[in-house]
Amino acid sequence: MNLYMIVTLLLFILSMVGLWGIFEKSGEKGWKTLVPFYNWYIWLQIIRKPLWWYIFLLVPFINVFVILLMIVEVLKCFRKNGLVDQALGALFPFFYLPYLAFSAKEQYTDPAKLPLVKKSATREWVDAIIFAVIAASIIRIFLIEAYTIPTSSMEKTLLVGDYLFVSKISYGPKVPNTPIAFPFVHHTLPLTESTKSYLEWINLPYYRFPGLAKIKNMDVVVFNYPDGDTLSSKLQSNVSYYYLVRQYGRNAVWNNKEYFGDIIARPVDKRENFIKRCIGIAGDTIKIVDRTVFINGKAEQNPGKRQFKYIVRTNGDPINQKNFEKLDITENISTDNKGAYELTLSDESIEKLRQYSNVVSIEPVIIPKNYWNQEIFPFDSTYPWNVDNFGPIWVPKAGVTIPINLTNLSLYERIIDVFEGNSLEIRDGKIFINGIETSKYTFKMDYYWMMGDNRHNSMDSRYWGFIPQDHVVGKAVFVWLSLNPNKTIFDGKIRWNKLLRFVK
């Protein structure tokens, strides 16, 4: 049985034992705590709360807040009106409720007979703020979280300046690896450059609660940056630590503090959040041929609003700069001043450009097959791949065993060593995992292949490989606001036609 399941079951039993005793102290039969749904009804009777509360007890995640309030109301029945008592009771009911139930000195009083407790204005505000922080934190961790799009890697599906909601319950919310953290910030305290916003002396193992669905091909997914476990304190996740090591060597990166700063590590849940489209799920085979992505031998379907680079040639007459805005061409606009432009275009922009009388041709920019880009995963000349011609590569699936050898090890060594926590060594041309010579490996987790819709301007799985299941944060579902970072409020800052749209 999973450790989390054991701990959860134990805490649930302790809470139920506490409620049993509290029911009996209030004059109800203790066995009523064991009857699902009926026990909530009795509990509301004990604390003298209206039955309409029961409706919210049936709503997932909302019921968490209602139960917290019900626990606080139980504490009041034992005259625990202090802020510390109520905070401890709400955070640790599995210990506090049994104490109230079986301590001889703790006596239950019917709420109708309790003296009126008058709180100061300060206490009222403190109570309200604490409850708001707890409620918002539960929503943010387990239900839904707001994100901002900082880069153009998902253009034109998602734009720089889009504000969107990401559903944590779609794929199942994760238990935070670092549960003790400053609320509402990610990894760095506000007004500081590098001060951690979390404590690491409690570091919980990965566990994901059941979700509403599994990740599907073409879902837009938020995940923790897989190369973000180690990073330069000065460059942060803007440049991969592993890229720096390949470029400059490990000694230079670790010893040149003036340029790289300190080399630091982050737990999974505090790594940078990235957003891409899930091209391949566990068990898929991915291949890119002249920039067309094939999934299990079939060209990708419904891949969003993709963009690629093109060479646009004119008859010598330049394209008016105002037309670029009309065509929604927003990046990488360059020209040789001889009538040729290199532009990043969507299919829609291409169709409109073809109607211009001065446009002679539009040619795709495609890096040829076997032209090796050393920055492309797996950084091995055995696999001379680039962004337009890549693979085939198989996406690992939990429980599947594959043969491994010195030829294909570069594809999966980071999974074996880092993501799944094994000791990996090569001695005398032989592979040793956890000290045992082997020629095969069984994967512990599912993995995914993520790519940006802006295919020629996206750092994605082509650059860092597979995304582990424990790095998945949630599904991008809804854009509620869209602001153009290059405009002011007086000349079109708000993209009115991009508000309130679902992510596809």
SELUMKE-205442 format. One line per field, with one value per residue (C-alpha): x, y, z. Coordinates in nm, 4 decimals. Layout:
<zados>
east <- c(X:...) $
north <- c(Y:...) $
up <- c(Z:...) $
</zados>
This chain:
<zados>
east <- c(0.0000:0.1251:0.2802:0.0422:-0.2550:-0.1327:-0.0742:-0.4063:-0.5930:-0.4256:-0.5102:-0.8675:-0.9062:-0.7680:-1.0118:-1.3060:-1.2056:-1.2001:-1.5428:-1.6810:-1.5832:-1.7099:-2.0452:-2.0793:-1.9832:-2.2560:-2.5155:-2.5228:-2.4354:-2.0718:-2.1513:-2.3206:-1.9756:-1.9309:-2.2357:-2.1288:-2.3244:-2.5474:-2.2511:-2.2322:-2.5985:-2.5482:-2.2344:-2.4277:-2.6906:-2.4240:-2.2733:-2.6217:-2.5578:-2.8253:-2.8873:-2.8075:-2.4422:-2.4953:-2.5247:-2.1664:-2.0455:-2.1371:-1.9240:-1.5668:-1.2919:-1.5504:-1.6373:-1.2830:-1.3512:-1.6869:-1.5296:-1.2616:-1.5373:-1.7186:-1.4010:-1.3638:-1.7260:-1.6526:-1.3587:-1.5884:-1.8111:-1.5093:-1.4477:-1.1387:-1.1752:-0.8083:-0.6459:-0.3727:-0.6204:-0.8380:-0.5395:-0.4039:-0.7453:-0.7975:-0.4477:-0.4185:-0.7736:-0.6506:-0.4666:-0.6737:-1.0168:-0.9131:-0.7630:-1.0921:-1.2878:-1.0964:-0.9484:-1.1436:-1.0857:-1.2302:-1.6097:-1.8596:-2.1093:-2.4122:-2.3626:-2.6984:-2.5607:-2.2213:-2.1569:-2.1211:-1.7528:-1.6800:-1.3785:-1.1787:-1.1679:-0.8051:-0.8977:-1.1811:-0.9406:-0.6763:-0.9343:-1.0594:-0.7084:-0.6004:-0.9108:-0.8679:-0.5035:-0.5921:-0.8861:-0.6893:-0.3928:-0.6153:-0.7715:-0.4278:-0.2705:-0.5564:-0.8098:-0.7062:-0.4252:-0.3708:-0.0716:0.0716:0.2283:0.5790:0.7208:0.6048:0.6689:0.2935:0.2032:-0.0568:-0.2482:-0.1392:0.0051:0.2609:0.0514:-0.2293:-0.3618:-0.5076:-0.6427:-0.4785:-0.6841:-0.5048:-0.7922:-0.7899:-0.4954:-0.5139:-0.3531:-0.0080:0.0915:0.3484:0.7051:0.7716:0.4516:0.6029:0.6272:0.5417:0.1877:0.1125:0.4730:0.6609:1.0270:1.1664:1.0505:0.9107:1.1562:1.4555:1.6666:1.7393:1.5935:1.4000:1.0276:1.0127:1.1710:1.3245:1.3513:1.0132:1.0354:0.7476:0.7693:0.5615:0.1921:-0.0914:-0.4586:-0.6992:-0.7928:-1.0826:-0.8903:-0.5539:-0.3270:-0.4196:-0.2287:-0.2578:-0.3579:-0.1966:-0.0123:0.1681:0.4639:0.7751:1.0856:1.2685:1.6127:1.5357:1.6600:1.9983:2.0573:2.2791:2.1612:2.2416:2.0996:1.8203:1.6101:1.6638:1.9586:1.9732:2.2491:2.3148:2.3514:2.6044:2.8034:2.8086:2.9188:3.1695:3.2584:3.1575:3.4595:3.4026:3.0325:3.0928:3.3936:3.3140:3.0793:3.1105:2.9278:2.7267:2.6772:2.6074:2.4875:2.1664:1.9101:1.5312:1.2754:1.0313:0.7401:0.9582:1.1046:0.9961:0.6519:0.6481:0.3510:0.3565:0.1387:0.1608:0.2593:0.3337:0.1999:0.3617:0.4094:0.4005:0.6746:0.7551:0.9262:0.9689:1.0257:1.0846:0.9075:0.5940:0.5389:0.4376:0.2839:0.2953:0.3408:0.0518:0.0825:-0.0309:-0.3975:-0.5409:-0.2033:-0.3236:-0.2245:0.1314:0.3979:0.7160:0.9881:0.9619:1.1591:0.9232:1.0523:0.9060:0.9522:1.1752:0.9008:0.9131:0.6266:0.4780:0.5592:0.1966:0.0944:0.2931:0.0590:-0.2452:-0.1189:-0.0476:0.3228:0.4851:0.8351:1.1625:1.1001:1.4246:1.5172:1.8216:1.6948:1.6816:1.3194:1.3668:1.2251:1.2606:0.9276:0.7580:0.4162:0.0982:-0.1045:-0.3531:-0.0807:0.0583:-0.2784:-0.3133:0.0462:-0.0070:-0.2666:-0.0100:0.0845:0.4527:0.4974:0.6632:0.7210:0.6907:0.9378:0.9570:1.2814:1.3638:1.6859:1.7839:1.7967:2.1247:2.2320:2.3220:2.2411:2.4472:2.1952:1.9241:1.8420:2.0085:2.3268:2.4862:2.6323:2.4827:2.1531:2.2243:1.8886:1.7637:1.4351:1.2911:1.4180:1.4137:1.3660:1.2124:1.2057:0.9896:0.8236:0.8721:0.5724:0.5544:0.6060:0.7554:1.0981:1.3346:1.6843:1.9544:2.3037:2.5767:2.4056:2.0616:2.1651:2.1938:1.8178:1.7206:2.0148:1.8640:1.5422:1.7289:1.9710:1.7866:1.4116:1.3865:1.6692:1.9000:2.2767:2.3977:2.7576:2.9491:3.2486:3.4599:3.1931:2.9211:2.6155:2.5579:2.2348:2.2478:2.5727:2.4296:2.5327:2.2279:2.1149:1.7540:1.5509:1.1886:1.0428:0.8724:0.6779:0.4964:0.6658:0.5468:0.6793:0.5981:0.6410:0.5493:0.3124:0.5691:0.7837:1.0928:1.0975:1.0258:1.2585:1.0829:1.1323:1.3513:1.5992:1.5580:1.3850:1.1068:0.8729:0.8209:0.4726:0.5677:0.6524:0.3012:0.1154:-0.2164:-0.4144:-0.4463:-0.8196:-0.9255:-0.7805:-0.9582:-0.7426:-0.5012:-0.2694:-0.0323:0.3035:0.4048:0.1004:-0.0282:-0.3755:-0.4574:-0.3591:-0.4830:-0.3206:-0.6223:-0.6764:-1.0559:-1.0953:-0.8736:-1.0572:-1.2616:-1.1532:-1.0927:-0.7492:-0.7501) $
north <- c(0.0000:0.3514:0.5409:0.8339:0.5991:0.4500:0.7929:0.9277:0.6244:0.6584:1.0307:0.9618:0.6942:0.9309:1.2044:0.9630:0.8389:1.2018:1.2718:0.9526:1.0838:1.4350:1.2976:1.1073:1.4108:1.6063:1.3379:1.1648:0.8012:0.7576:0.5014:0.7746:0.9035:0.5873:0.6420:0.8374:1.1595:1.0996:1.1838:1.5300:1.5871:1.4969:1.7083:2.0145:1.9447:1.9335:2.2689:2.4167:2.5213:2.5498:2.2532:2.4529:2.4063:2.0444:2.1427:2.2719:1.9555:1.7699:1.9937:1.8626:2.0890:2.3444:2.0887:2.1192:2.4799:2.3882:2.1072:2.3500:2.5835:2.2931:2.1972:2.5558:2.5467:2.2246:2.3980:2.6796:2.4189:2.3376:2.7105:2.7129:3.0657:3.1603:3.2102:2.9538:2.6882:2.7328:2.7324:2.4118:2.2495:2.3358:2.2275:1.9156:1.7882:1.4269:1.5050:1.7876:1.6231:1.3027:1.5221:1.7093:1.3847:1.1881:1.4512:1.4525:1.8234:1.9213:1.9589:2.0077:2.2962:2.3256:2.6282:2.7707:2.7902:2.9391:3.2956:3.5521:3.6007:3.9479:3.9757:4.2906:4.4473:4.3346:3.9749:3.9828:4.1008:3.8441:3.5632:3.6772:3.7054:3.3645:3.1966:3.3735:3.2619:2.9011:2.8953:3.0538:2.8215:2.5130:2.6393:2.7192:2.3867:2.1485:2.3137:2.5930:2.8461:3.1619:3.1911:3.4478:3.3717:3.5305:3.4127:3.3585:2.9824:2.9093:3.1833:3.2115:2.9776:3.1673:3.5177:3.6987:3.8788:3.6238:3.5563:3.2089:2.9575:2.6180:2.3291:2.1172:1.8698:1.7816:1.5436:1.5230:1.7700:1.6896:1.6888:1.9719:1.8478:2.1505:2.2120:2.4824:2.7887:3.1570:3.1798:3.2887:3.2962:3.0296:2.9878:3.3296:3.5694:3.9032:4.1951:3.9580:3.8157:3.4676:3.4140:3.0877:3.1148:2.7604:2.5377:2.2059:2.0292:1.8726:1.7313:1.5009:1.2303:1.2530:1.1678:1.2673:1.2483:1.1010:1.3480:1.4000:1.2705:1.1589:1.3693:1.3337:1.4156:1.7872:1.8966:2.2264:2.1405:2.3344:2.1508:2.2070:2.2731:1.9380:2.0990:2.3277:2.0961:2.2716:2.6289:2.9337:3.1888:3.4713:3.3248:3.1299:2.9146:3.1526:2.9328:2.5640:2.4684:2.1585:2.3721:2.5894:2.2808:2.1543:2.4966:2.6044:2.2917:2.2041:2.3618:2.6991:2.7024:2.6138:2.8391:3.1569:3.3163:3.6601:3.5413:3.2392:3.3149:3.0187:2.6856:2.5994:2.3182:2.3267:2.0572:1.9574:2.1752:2.4878:2.4612:2.7134:2.6570:2.6052:2.5664:2.3619:2.1304:1.7590:1.6050:1.2554:1.0590:0.7560:0.4746:0.6978:0.7116:1.0634:1.1530:1.4904:1.4921:1.8299:1.9943:1.7725:1.5793:1.2145:1.0364:0.6597:0.7022:0.9478:1.3225:1.5241:1.6279:1.9549:2.0860:2.4381:2.7553:2.6713:2.9120:2.8456:3.0544:3.1431:3.3381:3.5847:3.7334:4.0423:4.2019:4.4586:4.6713:4.6558:4.5398:4.8312:4.7988:4.8677:4.5554:4.3350:4.4404:4.3841:4.0347:3.9669:3.9137:4.0060:3.8593:3.7866:4.0358:4.0677:4.1657:4.1715:4.5014:4.3328:4.2300:3.9164:3.8847:3.6144:3.6020:3.3805:3.3043:3.1173:2.9500:3.2365:3.4991:3.3067:3.3077:3.6836:3.7517:3.5587:3.8206:4.1032:4.2076:4.2606:3.9140:3.6791:3.3655:3.2264:2.9465:2.7463:2.7468:2.3805:2.2489:1.9464:1.5880:1.4748:1.8344:1.7886:2.0664:1.9903:2.1732:1.9211:1.6252:1.3801:1.5834:1.2760:1.2562:0.9070:1.0935:1.3795:1.5530:1.9100:2.0940:2.0082:1.6530:1.4561:1.0978:0.8509:0.8434:0.6337:0.8036:0.5866:0.4260:0.3080:-0.0654:-0.1173:-0.2817:-0.1934:-0.3123:-0.0557:-0.0394:0.2164:0.3283:0.4170:0.5031:0.8763:0.8812:0.7509:0.8094:1.1244:0.9334:0.6458:0.8592:1.1819:1.1443:0.7912:0.8164:0.5302:0.5107:0.4810:0.3955:0.2807:0.0608:-0.1151:-0.0632:-0.2141:-0.0477:-0.0726:0.0421:0.0536:-0.1435:-0.4303:-0.4924:-0.4823:-0.4707:-0.3663:-0.1130:-0.0934:0.2576:0.3674:0.6653:0.7760:1.0443:1.3015:1.4883:1.8617:2.1146:2.4782:2.5833:2.8449:2.5646:2.7666:2.9716:2.7251:2.5634:2.2314:1.8547:1.8804:2.0610:1.8803:1.5519:1.3892:1.5418:1.3101:1.2496:1.4020:1.7322:1.7774:2.0656:2.0929:2.1656:2.5142:2.5739:2.9386:3.2817:3.5515:3.8525:3.9388:4.2401:4.3477:4.4213:4.6548:4.8840:5.1362:5.1504:5.4302:5.2514:4.8959:4.7467:4.5220:4.2666:4.2709:4.0000:3.7641:3.7836:3.5023:3.2213:2.8521:2.7096:2.4664) $
up <- c(0.0000:-0.0878:0.2054:0.1508:0.1611:0.4887:0.6473:0.5149:0.6469:0.9867:1.0142:0.9020:1.1717:1.4383:1.3288:1.3340:1.6805:1.7968:1.6474:1.8080:2.1516:2.0776:1.9585:2.2858:2.4958:2.3167:2.3941:2.0529:1.9909:1.8903:1.6179:1.4154:1.3159:1.1064:0.8838:0.5718:0.5031:0.8050:1.0303:0.8702:0.9445:1.3122:1.3285:1.2047:1.4726:1.7445:1.6471:1.5820:1.2217:0.9479:0.7222:0.4075:0.5047:0.4042:0.0382:0.0365:0.2089:-0.1101:-0.3361:-0.3839:-0.2469:-0.1265:0.1396:0.2721:0.3765:0.5306:0.7344:0.8559:0.9740:1.1414:1.3266:1.4493:1.5680:1.7616:1.9269:2.0374:2.2060:2.4234:2.4826:2.2618:2.1324:2.1128:1.7745:1.8471:1.9614:1.6547:1.4190:1.5746:1.5630:1.1974:1.0919:1.3094:1.3739:1.3790:1.7034:1.8517:1.8194:2.0040:2.2771:2.3235:2.3093:2.5722:2.8018:3.1301:3.1824:2.8419:2.8690:2.5880:2.6098:2.3839:2.1543:2.2713:2.6249:2.5381:2.6555:2.3795:2.2952:2.1706:1.9427:1.8912:1.5475:1.5167:1.5965:1.3443:1.0748:1.1715:1.1625:0.8228:0.6772:0.8081:0.6720:0.3352:0.3119:0.4008:0.1582:-0.1270:-0.0654:-0.0813:-0.4053:-0.5514:-0.4550:-0.5228:-0.7527:-0.9884:-1.0199:-1.2218:-1.4563:-1.6961:-2.0350:-2.0303:-2.3665:-2.7242:-2.7385:-2.7675:-3.0194:-3.1670:-2.9388:-2.6284:-2.6424:-2.4326:-2.1730:-2.1581:-1.8075:-1.7759:-1.5281:-1.4980:-1.3637:-1.1027:-1.0751:-1.4460:-1.4054:-1.0252:-0.7796:-0.6456:-0.2799:-0.2484:-0.2082:0.0118:0.2127:0.4342:0.2132:0.1962:0.0525:-0.3048:-0.4318:-0.6205:-0.5313:-0.4332:-0.1635:-0.2851:-0.2991:-0.2985:-0.5800:-0.4497:-0.1006:-0.0954:-0.0255:0.1139:0.3763:0.2730:0.6066:0.5251:0.1729:0.0874:-0.1806:-0.4968:-0.4732:-0.7066:-0.6129:-0.8701:-1.1440:-1.3800:-1.6836:-1.8125:-2.0302:-2.3960:-2.7127:-2.7954:-2.4431:-2.3381:-2.0177:-1.7442:-1.5929:-1.3856:-1.5971:-1.6124:-1.6420:-1.3478:-1.0720:-1.0868:-1.1988:-1.1894:-0.9322:-1.1761:-1.4957:-1.3240:-1.5586:-1.8504:-1.9461:-1.8587:-1.6162:-1.8248:-2.1370:-1.9516:-1.8509:-2.2101:-2.3357:-2.0709:-1.8747:-1.5210:-1.3502:-1.5158:-1.4265:-1.0625:-1.0076:-1.2042:-0.9488:-1.1058:-1.4184:-1.3014:-0.9317:-0.7044:-0.8375:-0.6534:-0.6533:-0.6381:-0.5527:-0.8262:-0.7124:-0.6951:-1.0413:-1.3038:-1.4561:-1.8333:-2.0672:-2.3890:-2.5952:-2.5158:-2.8474:-2.7193:-2.4225:-2.2585:-2.5093:-2.8196:-3.0811:-3.2033:-3.5276:-3.6988:-4.0744:-4.2399:-3.9434:-3.9680:-3.6461:-3.6737:-3.3743:-3.4070:-3.7804:-3.8330:-3.8858:-3.5833:-3.5754:-3.4364:-3.3172:-3.2387:-3.4232:-3.5182:-3.6417:-3.8404:-4.0005:-4.3694:-4.6275:-4.7939:-5.1198:-5.2847:-5.6258:-5.4604:-5.3126:-4.9305:-4.7141:-4.5236:-4.1524:-4.0603:-4.2484:-4.0118:-3.7306:-3.9487:-4.0295:-3.6601:-3.7341:-3.4054:-3.3844:-3.5644:-3.8435:-4.0399:-4.3957:-4.6208:-4.7694:-5.1123:-5.0944:-4.8815:-4.5303:-4.2673:-4.0867:-3.8308:-3.9767:-3.8964:-4.1717:-4.1526:-4.2019:-4.5009:-4.6763:-4.6303:-4.7420:-5.0662:-5.1644:-5.1548:-5.5074:-5.4212:-5.2611:-5.5088:-5.2979:-4.9453:-4.8727:-4.5471:-4.3517:-4.2870:-4.1379:-4.3465:-4.2191:-4.0576:-3.9900:-3.6232:-3.3778:-3.0687:-2.8473:-2.9373:-2.7127:-2.6519:-2.7308:-2.8873:-3.2401:-3.2675:-3.3069:-3.5547:-3.4995:-3.5214:-3.4573:-3.8008:-3.8394:-3.5188:-3.4043:-3.4038:-3.0257:-2.7932:-2.4954:-2.1816:-2.0132:-1.6492:-1.6113:-1.9581:-1.9766:-2.2602:-2.3507:-2.2817:-2.4225:-2.4791:-2.8007:-2.6654:-2.3075:-2.3862:-2.4578:-2.1146:-1.8774:-1.7201:-1.6511:-1.4896:-1.2902:-1.2002:-1.2439:-1.1040:-0.8514:-0.9469:-0.9365:-1.2957:-1.3865:-1.6926:-1.6137:-1.8768:-2.1390:-1.9197:-1.7624:-1.3873:-1.2195:-0.8402:-0.8548:-1.0621:-1.4219:-1.6490:-2.0103:-1.9484:-1.7519:-1.6303:-1.6063:-1.2849:-1.4239:-1.7357:-1.9453:-2.1983:-2.5008:-2.4976:-2.7785:-2.8268:-3.1051:-3.2129:-3.3458:-3.4421:-3.1242:-2.8460:-2.5956:-2.5419:-2.5367:-2.8447:-2.6203:-2.2874:-2.3558:-2.1608:-1.9027:-1.6015:-1.4660:-1.1294:-1.3055:-1.4487:-1.2786:-1.4595:-1.7736:-1.9232:-1.9633:-1.9842:-2.0690:-1.8706:-1.9634:-2.2445:-2.2340:-2.5100:-2.3382:-2.6232:-2.5952:-2.3453:-2.1970:-2.4448:-2.7692:-2.7380:-2.4283:-2.3708:-2.6472:-2.6316:-2.8961:-2.6953:-2.3617:-2.2083:-2.4383:-2.3813:-2.4528:-2.7453) $
</zados>
